[in-house]
Amino acid sequence: MADQDQGAVTLYSGTAITDAAKKNHPFSVKVGLAQVLRGGAIVEVSSVNQAKIAESAGACSVIVSDPVRSRSGVRRMPDPVLVKEVKRAVSVPVMARARVGHFVEAQILESLAVDYIDESEIIAVADEDNFINKHNFRSPFICGCRDTGEALRRIREGAAMIRIQGDLTGTGNISETVRNVRSLMGEVRVLNNMDDDEVFAFAKKLSAPYDLVAQTKQMGRVPVVQFASGGITTPADAALMMQLGCDGVFVGSEVFDGSDPFKKVRSIVQAVQHYNDPHVLAEMSSGLESAMEGLSVRGDRIQDFSQGTSSSV
């Protein structure tokens, strides 16, 4: 505890949290690097050509992944050769995913000089009990969450950006992402209205570090950049996430399906930047009828939802 108390870092407006990082891996610098991406769209790519399209369309960053050949197999970090090729081809920051808890994959990615590492449950979980100690790395880390408690636990481990994760299947169903974003934002609003002596019990309820819960209350938001991910395939989807309070969005590789991927990516980038302007959103949404090809919600999911609605009336 004494070692932890020696390191305080500045986030956003001068507030501080405890940081166990070594001096050569300052957490404040990592958080600052993540803040650079605010107001942008991060696009998943699986080839150099896709990375070039994403960059030319205005993506703030690209996240490299191997092409998905089978949904049933275990996915791992991308091929280092592909990561190197993408880094040489584009000037925007390059991210890559490591499996949850797989610190050796993270070490390899850091040796490739990627700009950010995503410890991602999207590909697979290597360690069911432990996450990577992200303070041991120089690269900023991104971690997924579905609620405030999980977000703050990942920040304590050293995550410089939070990815509020929804749909993992690539179907284009945004409902789970909306639910998780609303859950996190709602818990923060509840926290903001609490008396200081209630924060201890709320931190226990969230299973989150008290100091981070207190800082979240003081700031009125989670103390690092928070992006939404999962099911975001249209400009309206992206604008919805921004209006709900996210700092940006992740866009899956399915955006490259169809005849004009540049137009799709460009429209989402513009929607993130002009999310409160319905006229721009209408323009960006025009002529994208092919954007949802193959990205429809399964019929059984629709049936389940309708049944739940009728039973609640």
N, C-alpha and C positions, 0 to 999 in steps of 0.2 A: 504493500500500500504506500509505503514511503517513497518507493521509486516512482510510482504512478503520479504522486502529488508533485513531483519535480517538473513535470512537463505539461504546460498548458498551451493550447493552440487557439488561434483566432479564427472564427468562422463568421462570415457575413459582416455583421455590424459590431464587431469588437467583443462579442461574448466568447466564453472559453469553456472548453471541456478538457477532461483529463486525457493525456496522451502518453501511452507507454512506449512510443516509438523511439528509436535511437536518433541521435542528432543528424545522422546522415540520411535518414528517411523521414523528414518532417511531414507530419500529417497535414499541416496547414498548407503546404505547397501542393500536395495531392488534391486537397479540396479546391484550391484555387484553379488547378488545371481542369478539374471537372466543371467548375463554374463557367469556363470558357465555352462550353457546349450548350449552355442555356439558350432556349429559344430556337433550337435546331432539331433536325431529324437525323437519326442514326440509321443507316441502311445496311441490312445484311447482304453480303455478296459472297459468291462462291467461284468467281473467276475474275481475271484482270479486266475483261471487257465490262462486266457488271460494275466493277469498282470505278472505272472511268465514266460510265454512264451516271452513276450516283454522284460523283464529284461534279460533273458538268451540269447536273440538275440542281445542284446547290446543297447537297447533303453536308452536314457539319462534320460527319465522321462516317467511316465504314467499319463494319464488324465482319471479319473473315470467318467463313465456315466451309467445311468440305461439302460438296454436293450430297444431298440426301438420296441415297440409293434404296434404303429400306427403312420404314418407320419402326420395324420390329427389332432391329439391331442396336447395339450400343454405339453411341456417337462419342467421339473423343475430340481432343484439341485438333485444329486444322493442321494439315501438312505444312511443315516449316518452309518447304519450297514455295507453296502458294502464298504464305504470309510474306516472304521476301519479295516475290514478284509483285504483289499488290503494293507493298511499301515503295518499291522502285517506280511504280506506275502512277501513283497519285501523291498529291501534296497535302491532302486533308489527314487528320489523325486516323490511325489504324488501330482497331481493337481486335482482340481474339479471345476465344472462350477456352477456359479450363474447366474440367469436371470439379464438382463440389468436393472439397477436401483434398484434391490431388495437387499438392504443393510442388511436386516435381514437374508436372505440366506447366505450372505457373513459372517455375524457374527457367524452363526451356523458352517459354514465350518472352520472358523478360530478357533473356540472352539474345533474342531476335530483335530487341529494341522496339517492341510494340508500344504504342502510346498509352494504352489502357488494357487491363486484363479483366475479363468478365468471368467471375466464378459462378458458373451457370448450371442450374438445374435443368435448363432447356436441353442440354446434351445428355448428361447422366450424372449420377452421384457415385463418387469413388469411395468416400468415407461417410458412412451413415451416421456417425456420432460426432464428427469434428469438421469444422470449417477451417480453411487456410488462415493462418495467422498473417494477416495482410500487412502488419506493421514491419515484417521482416523483408519487405520488398520495396524497391524504389518506385516501381510503376504504380499508378493509381488503380484501385480495384473498383469494380461494379458488382453489386450483389442484388439478387432478387428478393422480393418480400411480397406478402399478401395482407399485412396489417402493420400497425404502428410498432407493436412490440418486436416483431421480427425485424423491422427496419432498424430500430435502435440497437438491437443485438448485433446486427451486421456492422453497424457503424462502430460499435465498441471494438469489434475485431479488426477494424481498419478500413472499412468500405468508404470510399470518397464519393460514391454516387449510388443511389438506390434505384432499382428497376422494379416498379410496381407491376408484377407479372399477372397476366390473365391467361387466355387460351394458349395451350402449348401444341395444339394439333394442327395449326395452320389452316383451319377451316374458314377463317374470316369472321368468327363469332366474337363480337366485342363485349358481350354481356358480362362475362366473368371479369374482364379488365375494368369495366365500369363499376362493378360491385366492389372490387378490391380498392380501387381509387377512392370511391365514396366512403368505404369503411375507414381507410387511413385518414382522410380529410375530416370525417366525422369525429373520430377519436381525438384528433388534434383540437377541434372546436370545443369538445367537451372539456378537454384539459385546460384550454384557455380560460374557461369560466369557473375553474375550481379555485378554492382558497388554497393558500400555500400548504396548510397542514393536511390537505386532502391528497396532495401529490404523492406522498409516501405510499398510501394504499393503492393509488392508481398505478404507480410503478410496479408494485407487487402483482397487481392484476394483469398487467401487460407482460410480466416477467422480463422487465427491461431495467437497465441501470438507472438509478435514481437521478444522477447528475444529468444524464442525457434527457430524461423526462422533464426535469426542471428547466433545462435549456430550451427544449421544445416549447414549453409553456411560455417562456420569456420571449422567444422569437416569433411565436405564433405559427410555426411550421417545423417540419423535420429539418435538422441543421445541416443537411447536405442536399445537393441537387437531386431531384426526383423525376425520373422519366417513366412514362407508361409503355408497356410492351404487351403485345398479344392481340391479334384480331384487328389491328389497325391497317386497313387496306384502302380507305378512301379519304379525300380531303375532309369530309364531314366527320369521320372518325377521329382524325388528328385534331381538328378544331374542338371537338367535344372533350378530348383529354386535356387540352390546354385550358378550356373554360372551367373545367373541374378543378384546376389548380396545379397541373403538372408543369414541369419546366421544359419538357420536350417529349419526343416520342421515338420509339424503336419501330422500324418498319421491316417486316420479314422478307425473305427472298422471293416469296410468291408475287411480290410486286413486279417482278421481271417476267412473269407469265403474260403472254399476249403479244400484240404486234407493236406496241409503242411504249416500252418501259420508261423511256425518258420522260414522256408526258405524264405518266403516273407518278413517278418520283417527284418531278417538278411541281405537280399540283399539290402533293402532300407537303412539300417544303414550303410552298407559298401559303398553304392553309395554316401551318404552324406559325408563320410570321404574321399573318393577318386573321387570326382566329376569331376576332371580334367584329369582323367586317363581313356581313352576309352577302354583300354584292361581290366581293372578291371570291368568297367561298362558292357562290353560284357559278361564277365564271370558271373557277378551277374544277368544279364538278361536272361541267358540260363536256359531252363527248367521251365520257369514260365508261360507257356501257359494258365494255369488256373487262373492266377492272375486277369484277367479282366472278369471272368465269372460274368454275371449280371451287369457289369459296363460299358455298352456301351451307347454312345450318342444317344438320341432319333432321329428317322428318320426325324421328322419335323424340328429339329435343324439343321440337315445336309442340308435339303432342303432350309431352310432360308439362310444358309450361302452361298450355291451355287448360289442362286438367287442374293444375295447381291454382290457376286463376278462378276457375269456376267453383272450386271447393271452398275458396276463401270468401266468396260473396255471400 
